[in-house]
């Protein structure tokens, strides 16, 4: 599959720009095993980089102009690269590319003009972070063109800034850190405040299932930003800068100082932070029974307290949990309001579980769900220019 993506990228670059690129980058999507909406609350998260990815080919130009070809959409963009390039204006993929490059320029990276071709195989609107993958891949190849080698955390924070300040989604740093800094064979425990990153090896006989609900989601159009405001309300009512510093006892004592909605949002964040730390212990102990219980609890918390699930993802999570049984579990992953459900189970049972889900679940269009069996992949890199 990666060979097909590379061929499509290089052939598309040649067709658009009449030649070969100087550099190619790749940046993976991610699935989050635990810790949803905890990142912008300075909490903990446990994502895994997946095989689906975005690739960006770059050729340097002698001027300050940028030309971009989004091969998946058969669309192009062109602009002059400067710090004052306008903020986002609902231009779709263009905002992510422009925002990333402008963020680098504003950070003092002396970028020149360039030609970019972009291709990916991450399903859009499914909660697997195609946007962060695009931002990180663009940043990685642009920095490499300047001979810059940066800490993956720095690259991730620049990518996050592009999404916050240019696109308009007030996301945390989970997605970009996972795409930039993940390790093969391991989940990545992220302390979203200190940016400490800890690889957590996955059990060798455990598999990750990603099952698409068939409901596409949108973050700006949805209620992502509203959830962040509600979390900030709860933290302020508790006299804290972030919910990372709260526990359930403190929340109960401050319940009367916040709205019922803010209370529920905070309860999810606080409990998911705890579940994330407990999930690390479960994975290190090869305890899929405990990991499964934590995943199932997290889904219920997203449904009841954070209210970001839909009937389709609720049904899918319940079907997966039932099919998996004691050794594993399932939860909605990503920002919410549609997208995918992630599950963990013993590898030996994957074929049986997939067959059961295909037999019982249909997307809103009536088709069987897409199911991906995943392992943990490495974060972003510059790769050879070849098929």
Secondary structure, DSSP 8 states (H G I E B T S, - for coil): -HHHHHHHHHHHHHHHHSS--SEEEEEEEEEEEE-SS-GGGT-EEEEEEEEEEEEEEEEE-SSSEEEEEETTTTEEEEEE--TT-----S-THHHHHHHHHHHHHHTT-----EEEEEEE-S-TTSSS-HHHHHHHHHHHHHHHHTT----HHHHHHHHHHIIIIII-----SHHHHHHHH--TTEEEEEETTT--EEEEE--TTEEEEEEE-S----STTTTHHHHHHHHHHHHHHTT-SSGGG--HHHHHHTGGGS-HHHHHHHHHHHHHHHHHHHHHHHHHTT-HHHHHHHHHHHHHHIIIII----HHHHHHHHHHHHHHTTSEEEEE-SSSSSSEEEEEEEGGGHHHHHHHHHHH-B-TTS-B--EEEE------EEE-S--
